[in-house]
Amino acid sequence: MAGRFSAVVAAVIVSGLVVLACEASLYTVGNAAGWDISADLPSWAAGKLFYTGDVLLFTYSQYHSVNIVDKNGFDSCNASNAFQRSTGGNTSVALATAGEKYFICGVLSHCLGGMKLRLHVSKKVTAAAAPSLAPELSPVVPSSLPTPASINNGADFPQDNGSSKSLRICNLLPELLALLVCVYILRMD
């Protein structure tokens, strides 16, 4: 009986961690226009709240690039000191840290024409930071999520139509975990 109770408590804690980790949102920069000179990037970002763990998907043509720069690079449209440069047409960028983030197209005339994006990223507040009625059962949540590498393989990515979506694989994880716990408990009999 104690073994079953421990398995259930462990499953509840792990399920909570999985759900918290899967709250990241995927944003397609510029919506249908993508990362393009025709996109109204300041309007696209207006009203959106970005958190650590969220992912930006840049879709663009061979005539553009995505450069992550500092404020000076953003203000002057200078990509020479970019932290990261991508040219593959589909690039994902995980927002791993809080603060101001700056993105520009490496083509000077495109950047000067408005193909640049400034975002404020807030640290995600997790259940571990909230008060708990049962502190001895509170899970420890990692302060950041792993950063995915840039994706430059031309894969077909989901569109968000201006709103974010939870990463789809995460929708199945709690159910899969519950199934595994049930199988484990049944095998204990």
N, C-alpha and C positions, 0 to 999 in steps of 0.2 A: 504494500500500500504506500509506504514512504517513497519507494522508487517511482511509482506513478505520479505522486504529488510533485516530486522533484523534476520529473520529465515535463509535467504541465507548466510548472513555474519557469523552467528553462525555455520552453517553447514560447511562453508569453513574452519573456524578456527578448528573445531573439526576434520574434515577430515585430515587436516594437522597434527594435533597431533597424530591421529591414524596411519597415514602413517609413521611418524617419529618413533613412538613406535614400529612399526612392522618391522623395518629395521634390527632387530636382526637376526643373522645367527646361524644355527645349524650345528655343526661340529661333525662328528663321528670320534673319536680319533683312529688313526691307520688305517683308511679306512676299507677294508674288513677283515684285520687281527684283527682289534679291539685292545683292551688293552691287549696285549699279548707279551710274550718274543720274538716271531718271528717278531714283527712289528719293523720297523725302525722309531722310534718315532721322533728323531731329523730331519730326512728327511721329515717326514709327516708334521711337523710344519714349516719347512723352506719355506719362501716365503708367508706364510699366514699372514694376518693382523687381529688381534683379537681386538675387541672393547668391551667396557662395554655394557652389555645387550646381548652379544652373549652367546650361550649355548654349552657346550661340552657334548657329549654323549659318555660315556665309556661303551663298551660291553665287557664282560669278563667271564671266566669260574669260577667255584667254587674254583679253585686253586689260584686265585688272589684276590687282593683288591685294592681299590683306596684310597690313603691317601693324603690329602692336608697338606703340610708341609712348614716350612720356609726354607731359603737357607741352613742353617746348616743341617737340616734333609735331604734335597736333596743331598747335597755334601757327607754326611756320610751314606746315605741310612738308616736313623734311623727314624722309624715311631712312636716312643714312645711318642712324643709330638705333634702328628698330630692334626691339627685344626678340621679335619673331617675325618672319616674312613667309607668306604662303602664296603660291601661284597656281595651284592645281585645279581651281574651279569649284571644289567643294571642300570647305575647311571648317572643322568644328573647334571651338575654343571653350574650354571649361573655365568658368569663373571661380577660381580656386581661392582667391583672397578678397577681402573687403577693400573698398576704396574706389578711387576714380580710375576708370579704364579708358584708354584712348586707342582708336583704330583709324587708319587712313589708307586710302589707295596710294600705291607707290607711284602712280602716274601723276606728276605735279598738277597738270591742268585739271585732272579729275578731282583731286583733293581740293584745289582752289575753287572748283565748281560746286563743292558741297559734299563730295564723297568722303565723308569722315564722320565718325561717331564717337560721342563721349557718353559714358554710362557711369552711374554711381551704383556700386555693388555693396549691399549690406550683408553683414554676417547673419547667417540663418540662426534663429533662436530655436533651440531644440528642447525636447522634454527634459533633458538633463539639467537645463538652466532654469526650468520652471519649478516652483515648489511642489513637493510631493507629499501625499498623505502617508505613504509607506516608504520612507527613504531607504530602508534596508533592501528594498526590491527594485530601486531605481536603476535602470541600465546606464552604463557609461557610453556616451555617444562620441565617436571621433570628431575632432574639431573641424576636419576637412575631409572631403571625398577625394578619391583618386582622380588624377587629371588624365582624361583620355588624350591620346595622341591626335594630331591633325589627321583628318580623313581626306584623302585626295584621290579616291578611287572611282569617282563618277557614279557612285551608287545613288539610287533613288531614295531621297529622304522625305519624310512626311512634312507637310506644310502646316503652319499653325494658324493661318488666316487671322493673324493679329492677336490671338490669345495663346497662352502657353498650354502645353499638354504634359502630363506626367510621362516620363519615359515608359513606353509600353511594356517592356519586359518586367518592370517593377510591379505592374498590376497583377501579375500571376504569382509572384514570390510568396505572399502570405498564404495563399491556397496550397501551393506546393509544400511549404513548410508544415502546414497543418496536416497534410496527407502523410508526410514523413513521420510526424509525431504519432499519428494514429497507428501507422504500421509498426512503429517501435513499441507502442503500448500493447498492441495485440500480440506481438512476439514475446512480450514479457509473461504472458499467461501460460 
